[in-house]
Each structure stands twice: as structure tokens, then as C-alpha cells.
Amino acid sequence: MLSRQLASILVEKETPFYLYDIDLLRQTLESLTSVASKYNYAIHYAIKANYDPHILQVIREYGIGIDCASGNEVRCAIEAGFDPKSIVYAGVGKKDKEIKYAIEQGIFSINVESMEELWVIDRFAGEMGKKVDVGLRVNPDIDPMTNKCIDTGQADSKFGISYEMILERAADIKQLKNVNIKGMHLHIGSQIRELHVFEYLCNKVNVIVDNLTSLGFNLDFVDVGGGLGINYDMPENEPIPNFASVFSIINSHLRVGSRQVHFEFGRSIVGECGELITRVLYNKTTATGRKLVIVDSSMTELIRPALYGAYHSIENITSTSPKKQRYTIVGTACESTDVFSESLTLPETRRGDLLTIKSAGAYGMSMASRYNQHDLPGAVYSDQL
């Protein structure tokens, strides 16, 4: 819960805006990098989660790399000062100009998601007189036990190349002259809370690495992706995700020899450090008796609830009323799905009150839009108050 003193400062600011707890971000990064260093694991931040310049500046201080899903994310990372040799670039639909830009920048690895893409990269590299380091993104067919909208590692997913196809085309792949198959990449999904899933992943990786090695692929790295979830239900109980448990599982079950192990964490780094501060515009009771609280933000600022039913904890940070009431919290967008919470008990909530929508540091601002010509939300940082 935000302090009354901080709430009194925030109430003077124009809403909606994202409030970022930079101290928590630093504590999270210190926890992550400290544990990773024990195993010599390489960490890349999934920039798609949040590319706020101040947040990127802080992340860069901790010496980790960047995971990108588009050419513009590669550009953003480089312009933010990240070493190209710390950048990995995946994505199922890389445009020609994006591939060429990544080749020009000499990034650590372009992680390939289809056989046709591999041929295209080889051709472009040849035309540019380059030999390009690539990773094969393998689809391991694992159920990550998460929201079906954000799983990426099952057999019918659009992500990655099927393991069977790589085995079938191994001879063709090895004949390519302008790419260096430097490693293997897997990513099975996001918001994973069932940590035993990572054990299943390790078991699959061990088999795949052994078989690819036997076929003559000389892999330098294995990128096991990210996906570690955060506690959306009770964020105050787990402000920093349990990186130590994930790394312990990986260390105990992954058998890849001296190859360097890479991770790509996004949500788990920035998710809990951000919250959306929004102001109550109106109270309204429907014909069925449902009590609505209409706030000045919407799916344009935070689309996750409308997009795939994601839950965020919400608090009234200015009400002092002892009375409690059950409300539906809705936004301003002209869409019926623009609902933040269907049934939420809050202190009596009035026009002008501030609500905080918690655990919104990941996929909040980065997915914001100007639908209905809304202004993009601002940003307030705890270290600048």
C-alpha cells in the first residue's frame, strides 16, 4: 500500500500515469544478477516488457543484455547504450530490413524461428559479405501451465521450429555458408508459476542438445528463455520473484556441458516495480444495480485485462472512509471489454479518488495505444520525487 504521504504528492499530478519504484527495480536486479553469477548464467532483459528510457538506464547499470522481438527493439537497445554483443533477437516475422539491420550491428545472435527465415538470413549475409551467428529456436512441445494466450512452446504454436523438422533438415542447414549455428533457443511461455515446468524444459533440452551434437552441430550456448511469473494476486507478499529456485532447478537438471546458459527475463524484472495511477471520474449504478467506478484510464493504458482476462490487484490510495463497497472498475474506452475488475471491494470510492492498479510494470506502457485518440500515460519515478 502506498503511504499517505506519497499519495498526497501523487494526487497533485495529472493522471493517468505509471509510477515506477526504482528502489524495488534495483533490488530485483541485484537479486537476479547475484544469483545468476553463482552459476555463470548470462541474462538478457526482454525489452518488450517495458522500454521506458529511465528503466533501461537502470537495467544497463547491472551489466545484463537485451532480448528483442523486433528490429526496432534492437535499435532501441543499441540507442540506449547496450552492447550489440549482448543482444539476442527472436521473432516469428522478422522483416527484411530488420534482419539486415541486425546483421549490420553484429548482435550476439539472431534466433531463427522458421526454416525459410534461416535461408533468407543466409542469403542476406552472403550479399553483405558477412557470416552471421544464429540460434535455432526450437519448439519443444511443452505445456507451460499458464494462460493459453501467452504460452509459446506447444507443438501448434507459431513460435519456433519443430524439433523433428530440424532433425530432418540438419544436412541442409549445415551446408549454409553464411550463417554460424552458434546455439539453441527455447522459450515456452510467460507468467509461469509452476516451477516444475522448468524441470520438464531441462529434460527436453538435454535430449535435443545431445541429438544436435551427434548430428555435427557445435553449439556454444543454450538459451532457455524466461517466463518466470510474478504474484499478481498478492504482490506485497512477493515483490521480488524467486530467481534462486529457478536457477537451482536449471542447475540440477540441465546437462549441457560447458555451453553457456542464457535466460531472457522481462516481466519478472519490471512487473512489480510499476503501477498505474488513475483517478476516479464518476460513480454510476446500472439498471441491474451494479455499481460502477469509472476511472480516467482504460485499456489504452493497460490492455492486459481486456486482452486476455489478466488480473491486477487494485487499491484506493486516497479514501479514508471506513465503509466498504463492492464495485466494478471500468475505463473510458469505447469498448465493453474495457473493465479492470468485475467485482472489487474497496473503501467507499468517490470522484477524485486515486486508485492504483498494481503489478503493471510489464506490458503496461509498452502495449499502450492511442485508441480513441487518448493521450499516452505519463511516468513518475520514485527516485525523482
C-alpha positions in Angstrom: 0.0 0.0 0.0 1.3 3.4 -1.0 2.0 5.7 2.0 -0.4 8.6 2.7 2.5 11.0 2.3 3.3 9.7 -1.2 -0.5 9.6 -2.1 -0.7 13.3 -1.1 2.1 14.1 -3.6 0.6 12.0 -6.4 -2.8 13.5 -6.1 -1.5 16.7 -7.5 -0.2 15.1 -10.7 -2.1 14.7 -13.9 -3.5 11.2 -14.3 -3.2 8.5 -15.5 0.5 7.8 -15.2 2.8 4.9 -14.4 4.6 5.1 -11.1 7.9 3.3 -11.0 9.6 2.1 -7.8 13.2 2.4 -8.8 14.4 1.1 -5.5 12.5 -2.1 -6.0 13.8 -2.4 -9.6 17.3 -2.2 -8.2 16.7 -4.7 -5.5 15.2 -7.1 -8.1 18.2 -6.6 -10.4 20.6 -7.2 -7.5 18.8 -10.4 -6.6 18.8 -11.6 -10.2 22.4 -10.8 -11.0 23.8 -12.0 -7.7 22.2 -15.5 -8.1 23.0 -15.7 -11.8 26.7 -15.0 -11.1 26.9 -18.1 -8.9 26.2 -20.3 -12.0 27.8 -18.0 -14.6 24.4 -17.6 -16.3 24.0 -14.9 -18.9 20.9 -12.7 -18.5 19.1 -10.7 -21.2 16.2 -8.4 -20.4 13.2 -8.9 -22.6 12.8 -5.2 -23.7 9.2 -5.8 -24.9 8.1 -5.8 -21.3 9.0 -2.1 -20.8 11.3 0.1 -22.8 11.0 3.2 -20.6 14.3 5.1 -21.0 14.9 5.6 -17.3 14.2 1.9 -16.6 16.6 0.9 -19.4 19.3 3.2 -17.9 19.0 1.4 -14.6 19.0 -2.1 -16.1 22.1 -1.3 -18.2 24.0 -0.5 -15.0 23.7 -4.1 -13.9 25.6 -5.4 -17.0 22.9 -7.6 -18.5 22.0 -7.9 -22.1 18.8 -7.4 -24.1 16.3 -9.8 -25.7 14.5 -8.3 -28.6 11.4 -9.3 -30.6 11.6 -6.7 -33.4 14.2 -4.7 -35.4 13.1 -1.5 -33.7 13.7 -3.2 -30.3 17.2 -3.9 -31.4 17.6 -0.3 -32.4 16.1 0.9 -29.1 18.5 -1.2 -27.1 21.6 0.0 -29.1 20.5 3.6 -28.8 20.0 3.1 -25.1 23.7 2.1 -24.9 23.6 -1.7 -24.7 26.5 -3.5 -26.3 25.3 -5.2 -29.6 27.2 -8.3 -28.5 24.8 -8.6 -25.5 21.7 -8.5 -27.8 19.7 -11.6 -28.9 16.9 -11.2 -31.5 13.9 -13.6 -31.9 10.5 -13.1 -33.5 8.5 -15.1 -36.0 8.1 -12.4 -38.6 11.4 -10.5 -39.0 11.2 -8.1 -41.9 14.0 -7.9 -44.4 15.2 -4.5 -43.3 15.1 -5.7 -39.6 17.3 -8.7 -40.5 19.7 -6.6 -42.4 20.0 -4.1 -39.6 20.7 -6.8 -37.0 23.4 -8.2 -39.3 25.0 -4.8 -39.7 25.0 -4.3 -35.9 26.8 -7.6 -35.3 24.5 -8.6 -32.5 25.2 -11.7 -30.4 22.6 -13.9 -32.1 19.6 -13.8 -34.4 17.4 -16.6 -33.1 15.7 -18.2 -36.1 12.0 -19.2 -36.0 11.5 -21.0 -39.3 13.5 -22.8 -42.0 12.6 -20.2 -44.6 13.9 -17.4 -42.3 17.2 -19.3 -42.0 17.6 -19.4 -45.8 16.8 -15.7 -46.0 19.4 -14.7 -43.4 22.0 -16.8 -45.1 21.2 -15.0 -48.4 21.3 -11.6 -46.9 24.5 -12.3 -45.0 26.1 -13.5 -48.3 25.1 -10.4 -50.1 26.5 -8.3 -47.3 29.8 -10.2 -47.1 29.1 -11.3 -43.5 28.9 -14.6 -41.6 26.1 -14.3 -39.0 25.8 -16.0 -35.7 22.3 -17.5 -35.3 20.5 -19.7 -32.8 17.9 -22.2 -33.7 14.7 -21.5 -31.8 13.3 -25.0 -31.2 9.7 -25.6 -30.3 9.9 -28.3 -27.5 6.1 -29.0 -27.2 5.8 -28.3 -23.5 2.7 -27.1 -21.7 3.9 -24.2 -19.5 0.7 -24.3 -17.4 -0.1 -20.6 -17.9 -2.7 -18.5 -19.6 -3.2 -20.0 -23.1 -2.8 -16.6 -24.6 0.8 -16.4 -23.5 2.1 -19.9 -24.0 4.6 -20.2 -26.8 6.2 -23.7 -26.6 3.4 -26.2 -27.6 3.5 -28.1 -30.9 0.9 -26.0 -32.7 2.4 -22.6 -31.6 3.5 -20.1 -34.2 6.8 -19.8 -32.3 10.0 -21.8 -33.1 10.9 -24.6 -35.4 9.7 -28.1 -34.7 12.4 -30.3 -33.4 11.5 -33.0 -35.9 12.0 -30.6 -38.8 15.4 -29.6 -37.6 16.4 -33.2 -37.5 15.0 -33.8 -41.0 16.8 -30.8 -42.5 20.1 -31.0 -40.5 22.2 -31.8 -43.5 20.7 -28.8 -45.5 21.3 -26.5 -42.5 24.9 -27.5 -42.2 25.5 -26.7 -45.9 24.6 -23.0 -45.4 27.8 -20.9 -45.9 26.9 -17.6 -44.4 25.5 -18.5 -41.0 27.1 -20.0 -38.0 24.7 -22.1 -35.9 26.0 -20.9 -32.6 23.3 -22.1 -30.2 19.9 -23.2 -29.5 17.0 -21.2 -28.1 13.8 -22.2 -26.4 11.0 -20.2 -24.8 7.9 -21.9 -23.6 5.7 -19.1 -22.4 5.1 -16.3 -19.9 3.9 -15.9 -16.3 5.0 -19.4 -15.3 4.2 -20.0 -11.6 4.5 -23.8 -11.6 8.3 -24.1 -11.3 8.4 -27.8 -12.1 7.7 -26.8 -15.7 11.4 -25.7 -15.8 12.4 -29.2 -14.9 10.4 -30.6 -17.9 12.1 -28.0 -20.1 15.6 -29.1 -18.9 14.8 -32.7 -19.7 13.7 -31.8 -23.3 16.8 -29.5 -23.7 19.2 -32.3 -22.7 17.8 -34.7 -25.4 17.7 -32.0 -28.1 21.3 -30.8 -27.4 22.6 -34.4 -27.4 20.9 -35.2 -30.7 22.0 -32.0 -32.4 25.6 -32.5 -31.2 25.5 -36.0 -32.6 24.5 -34.6 -36.0 27.5 -32.3 -36.0 26.2 -29.0 -34.7 28.7 -27.3 -32.5 26.6 -25.3 -30.0 28.2 -22.7 -27.9 25.2 -21.6 -25.9 21.7 -22.8 -24.9 19.1 -20.1 -24.3 16.3 -21.5 -22.2 14.2 -18.3 -22.4 12.4 -16.8 -19.5 8.8 -16.9 -18.4 9.1 -16.7 -14.6 5.9 -15.3 -13.3 5.1 -12.7 -10.6 2.4 -12.6 -7.9 -0.4 -10.6 -9.4 -2.8 -11.8 -6.6 -0.8 -10.5 -3.6 2.2 -8.6 -4.9 3.1 -7.3 -1.5 3.8 -10.9 -0.4 6.4 -11.5 -3.2 7.8 -8.2 -4.5 10.9 -10.0 -5.9 10.4 -13.2 -7.9 12.1 -16.4 -6.8 15.0 -16.4 -9.2 17.1 -18.6 -6.9 14.6 -21.5 -7.1 14.5 -21.4 -10.9 18.3 -21.3 -11.2 18.6 -24.1 -8.7 16.2 -26.3 -10.9 18.1 -25.4 -14.0 21.5 -26.1 -12.4 20.3 -29.5 -11.1 18.6 -30.8 -14.3 20.3 -29.2 -17.3 23.1 -31.2 -18.8 24.7 -29.1 -21.5 28.4 -29.4 -20.5 30.5 -26.2 -20.8 28.0 -24.4 -23.0 26.9 -21.1 -21.7 23.3 -20.9 -20.4 21.3 -17.8 -21.3 18.0 -16.5 -19.8 15.5 -13.9 -21.0 13.6 -12.3 -18.2 11.1 -9.4 -18.7 8.0 -9.5 -16.5 9.9 -10.9 -13.5 12.4 -7.9 -13.6 10.0 -5.0 -14.1 6.5 -6.3 -13.4 6.3 -5.4 -9.7 8.1 -2.1 -9.9 5.4 -0.4 -11.8 1.8 0.5 -11.1 -0.8 2.6 -13.0 -2.2 5.5 -11.0 -5.7 6.5 -12.2 -8.3 9.0 -10.9 -12.0 8.3 -10.4 -14.1 10.3 -12.8 -17.7 9.1 -11.9 -19.7 6.7 -9.9 -22.7 5.1 -11.7 -25.3 2.4 -10.9 -26.6 0.3 -13.7 -30.3 -0.7 -14.1 -29.3 -4.1 -12.6 -27.9 -2.5 -9.5 -24.2 -2.9 -10.4 -22.1 -0.1 -9.0 -19.5 1.2 -11.5 -16.4 3.2 -10.8 -15.3 5.0 -14.0 -11.7 5.9 -14.0 -9.7 8.1 -16.3 -7.5 5.3 -17.7 -8.6 2.4 -19.9 -7.4 -0.5 -22.0 -5.4 2.1 -23.9 -3.1 2.5 -20.9 -3.3 -1.2 -19.6 -4.7 -3.6 -22.1 -3.9 -6.9 -20.3 -7.3 -7.3 -18.5 -9.2 -6.6 -21.8 -6.9 -8.6 -24.0 -6.8 -11.9 -22.1 -8.5 -11.6 -18.8 -5.4 -10.8 -16.8 -5.9 -9.9 -13.1 -4.4 -6.9 -11.3 -4.7 -6.0 -7.7 -6.4 -2.6 -7.3 -6.4 -0.3 -4.2 -7.9 3.1 -3.4 -4.9 5.1 -2.1 -6.8 8.2 -1.0 -10.1 7.2 0.5 -10.3 7.4 4.3 -13.8 6.0 4.5 -14.4 3.1 6.9 -17.3 2.0 4.7 -16.7 -0.8 2.2 -18.5 -1.2 -1.1 -18.3 -3.7 -4.0 -17.5 -2.1 -7.3 -16.9 -2.8 -11.0 -13.9 -0.7 -12.2 -14.2 0.3 -15.8 -12.3 2.6 -18.1 -13.0 5.3 -20.6 -12.5 3.4 -23.9 -15.5 2.8 -26.2 -15.3 -1.0 -25.7 -17.4 -3.2 -23.5 -14.3 -5.3 -22.5 -12.6 -2.2 -21.0 -13.0 -3.5 -17.5 -10.2 -3.6 -14.9 -12.1 -5.6 -12.3 -15.6 -7.1 -12.3 -16.1 -7.3 -8.5 -13.8 -5.5 -6.2 -14.3 -4.5 -2.6 -12.9 -1.0 -1.8 -13.4 1.7 0.8 -16.2 4.0 -0.3 -14.9 5.5 -3.5 -15.8 8.9 -4.8 -15.0 11.2 -7.7 -11.4 12.4 -7.4 -10.0 9.4 -5.5 -6.8 7.8 -6.7 -6.7 4.1 -7.5 -3.5 2.2 -8.1 -3.5 -0.8 -10.4 -0.6 -2.8 -9.2 2.0 -5.1 -10.9 1.7 -3.1 -14.1 5.4 -2.5 -14.8 5.5 -5.2 -17.5 3.3 -5.0 -20.7 1.6 -1.9 -19.5 3.2 1.1 -21.1 4.9 -1.0 -23.7 1.4 -2.1 -25.0 -0.3 1.3 -24.6 -2.1 2.8 -27.6 -3.8 6.0 -28.6 -7.2 4.3 -29.4 -10.0 6.9 -29.2 -7.2 9.4 -29.6 -6.3 9.0 -25.9 -3.1 10.6 -24.7 -0.3 8.2 -23.8 0.1 8.0 -20.0 3.0 9.8 -18.3 5.6 8.3 -16.0 6.7 9.2 -12.4 9.8 7.7 -10.9 10.3 7.2 -7.2 13.9 8.4 -7.3 12.8 11.7 -8.8 10.1 12.6 -6.3 
